[in-house]
């Protein structure tokens, strides 16, 4: 068998891993969670969750991937060959593939909106000022037209799938790493441009104050649970992505430094999105409607309302949906790589065949997700569309379960010095963090993740 492929540079390694973490969770889920949980109060708790709990679980996954030297299933088999802990990898594999099915649909939406921003058709026929019921209704109708019709969303989803396939076929270094080296710097440049624009809008200071001036009286159990859930979702924990990517890390990679860097940059994207969205929405009086911050409404209705009300509408619209597409593309690439690595290494197939075996079925599964929102709305699971069901199943159940068992596996099943050896590169340098990280992985993280899981399940059932 050929030598294991690795990332070719430290910058490429960081860029690819950051790209796997940065996604729609940063762009629309974070602002929504922050708005609903007290703004700056949520931000403070979120910071704590990212660095005190997210980083240890990330280190657990990094350690598994690099030490196991294989895919999300093979790494468990290599570390504990005669036990069935590889089932954890199967859970992560299933979750990531299901996520890919509906995430690809959203990626298609971003492409469609970017195209309609380029042509200007997104703003054709829009009259009135931001915040008026008429404008909101017009953009809402456009959103339903572009996301819920039979043909249009499918075409753009398939274009997104082809873009993914082209990159993935080129492999780890020439495909994933090269893409990340180009797109991640571009993403941060666009974020900086948007921050400068948003912070110069009228009344932007009021939005900044809401986001950065904490009222600690608003911190309660719900805020903590939501912040922890957002931290784990944003960092792509429990999906098998970080285990798979870490298997491509050179053996001399400093895992602690990598985890802190990736978490910091991922947090920075969320923070910058807050600086973009809260001032912009406050400036146009859209902050009074909590629905304006919810998921697709925030991205495909509220922000187009903002762009429609400022100069150079098309420029800002194109730039924003390009930003969103970059975030979505780097995420779908990393999610798909989990299954590709599994097929490539477990079934010993060529990378080309592995890519085709993963992407071709997504043409059908993503079609089911898309059509369940539109022309075939009878395709439901209970009261939810297939799209919403898969979203709830994966993010509220499978990912937390996977993360819990990864913590149990690393903390209780592997040798006691496993984390210490990985964080010190087998004694090549000291790490004061190793005992602290081991304690968090063993005792704290699984309990808190379980609380989030139980809370989410109760909330889902109650609905």
Secondary structure as the mmCIF struct_conf table of DSSP 4:
data_model
#
loop_
_struct_conf.conf_type_id
_struct_conf.id
_struct_conf.beg_label_comp_id
_struct_conf.beg_label_asym_id
_struct_conf.beg_label_seq_id
_struct_conf.end_label_comp_id
_struct_conf.end_label_asym_id
_struct_conf.end_label_seq_id
HELX_LH_PP_P HELX_LH_PP_P1 UNK A 2 UNK A 5
BEND BEND1 UNK A 8 UNK A 9
HELX_RH_AL_P HELX_RH_AL_P1 UNK A 10 UNK A 21
BEND BEND2 UNK A 23 UNK A 23
HELX_RH_AL_P HELX_RH_AL_P2 UNK A 24 UNK A 24
HELX_RH_PI_P HELX_RH_PI_P1 UNK A 25 UNK A 29
HELX_RH_AL_P HELX_RH_AL_P3 UNK A 30 UNK A 36
TURN_TY1_P TURN_TY1_P1 UNK A 37 UNK A 39
HELX_RH_AL_P HELX_RH_AL_P4 UNK A 40 UNK A 49
HELX_RH_PI_P HELX_RH_PI_P2 UNK A 50 UNK A 54
HELX_RH_AL_P HELX_RH_AL_P5 UNK A 55 UNK A 68
TURN_TY1_P TURN_TY1_P2 UNK A 69 UNK A 69
BEND BEND3 UNK A 70 UNK A 70
TURN_TY1_P TURN_TY1_P3 UNK A 72 UNK A 73
HELX_RH_AL_P HELX_RH_AL_P6 UNK A 74 UNK A 79
BEND BEND4 UNK A 80 UNK A 80
TURN_TY1_P TURN_TY1_P4 UNK A 81 UNK A 82
BEND BEND5 UNK A 83 UNK A 84
TURN_TY1_P TURN_TY1_P5 UNK A 85 UNK A 85
HELX_RH_AL_P HELX_RH_AL_P7 UNK A 86 UNK A 119
BEND BEND6 UNK A 120 UNK A 120
HELX_RH_3T_P HELX_RH_3T_P1 UNK A 121 UNK A 123
TURN_TY1_P TURN_TY1_P6 UNK A 124 UNK A 125
BEND BEND7 UNK A 128 UNK A 128
TURN_TY1_P TURN_TY1_P7 UNK A 130 UNK A 131
HELX_RH_AL_P HELX_RH_AL_P8 UNK A 133 UNK A 148
BEND BEND8 UNK A 149 UNK A 151
HELX_RH_AL_P HELX_RH_AL_P9 UNK A 152 UNK A 169
TURN_TY1_P TURN_TY1_P8 UNK A 170 UNK A 170
HELX_RH_AL_P HELX_RH_AL_P10 UNK A 171 UNK A 171
HELX_RH_PI_P HELX_RH_PI_P3 UNK A 172 UNK A 177
HELX_RH_AL_P HELX_RH_AL_P11 UNK A 178 UNK A 199
TURN_TY1_P TURN_TY1_P9 UNK A 200 UNK A 200
BEND BEND9 UNK A 201 UNK A 201
TURN_TY1_P TURN_TY1_P10 UNK A 202 UNK A 203
HELX_RH_AL_P HELX_RH_AL_P12 UNK A 204 UNK A 212
BEND BEND10 UNK A 213 UNK A 213
HELX_RH_3T_P HELX_RH_3T_P2 UNK A 216 UNK A 218
HELX_RH_AL_P HELX_RH_AL_P13 UNK A 221 UNK A 234
TURN_TY1_P TURN_TY1_P11 UNK A 235 UNK A 238
BEND BEND11 UNK A 239 UNK A 240
HELX_RH_AL_P HELX_RH_AL_P14 UNK A 241 UNK A 246
TURN_TY1_P TURN_TY1_P12 UNK A 247 UNK A 248
BEND BEND12 UNK A 249 UNK A 249
TURN_TY1_P TURN_TY1_P13 UNK A 251 UNK A 252
HELX_RH_AL_P HELX_RH_AL_P15 UNK A 255 UNK A 283
TURN_TY1_P TURN_TY1_P14 UNK A 284 UNK A 285
TURN_TY1_P TURN_TY1_P15 UNK A 287 UNK A 288
HELX_RH_3T_P HELX_RH_3T_P3 UNK A 290 UNK A 293
BEND BEND13 UNK A 294 UNK A 294
HELX_RH_AL_P HELX_RH_AL_P16 UNK A 295 UNK A 297
HELX_RH_PI_P HELX_RH_PI_P4 UNK A 298 UNK A 302
HELX_RH_AL_P HELX_RH_AL_P17 UNK A 303 UNK A 308
TURN_TY1_P TURN_TY1_P16 UNK A 309 UNK A 309
BEND BEND14 UNK A 310 UNK A 312
HELX_RH_AL_P HELX_RH_AL_P18 UNK A 313 UNK A 346
BEND BEND15 UNK A 347 UNK A 347
HELX_RH_AL_P HELX_RH_AL_P19 UNK A 351 UNK A 371
TURN_TY1_P TURN_TY1_P17 UNK A 372 UNK A 378
STRN STRN1 UNK A 380 UNK A 381
TURN_TY1_P TURN_TY1_P18 UNK A 382 UNK A 383
STRN STRN2 UNK A 384 UNK A 385
HELX_RH_AL_P HELX_RH_AL_P20 UNK A 386 UNK A 393
HELX_RH_PI_P HELX_RH_PI_P5 UNK A 394 UNK A 398
HELX_RH_AL_P HELX_RH_AL_P21 UNK A 399 UNK A 408
HELX_RH_PI_P HELX_RH_PI_P6 UNK A 409 UNK A 413
BEND BEND16 UNK A 414 UNK A 414
TURN_TY1_P TURN_TY1_P19 UNK A 416 UNK A 417
HELX_RH_AL_P HELX_RH_AL_P22 UNK A 418 UNK A 423
TURN_TY1_P TURN_TY1_P20 UNK A 424 UNK A 428
BEND BEND17 UNK A 429 UNK A 429
TURN_TY1_P TURN_TY1_P21 UNK A 432 UNK A 432
HELX_RH_AL_P HELX_RH_AL_P23 UNK A 433 UNK A 439
HELX_RH_PI_P HELX_RH_PI_P7 UNK A 440 UNK A 444
HELX_RH_AL_P HELX_RH_AL_P24 UNK A 445 UNK A 462
#
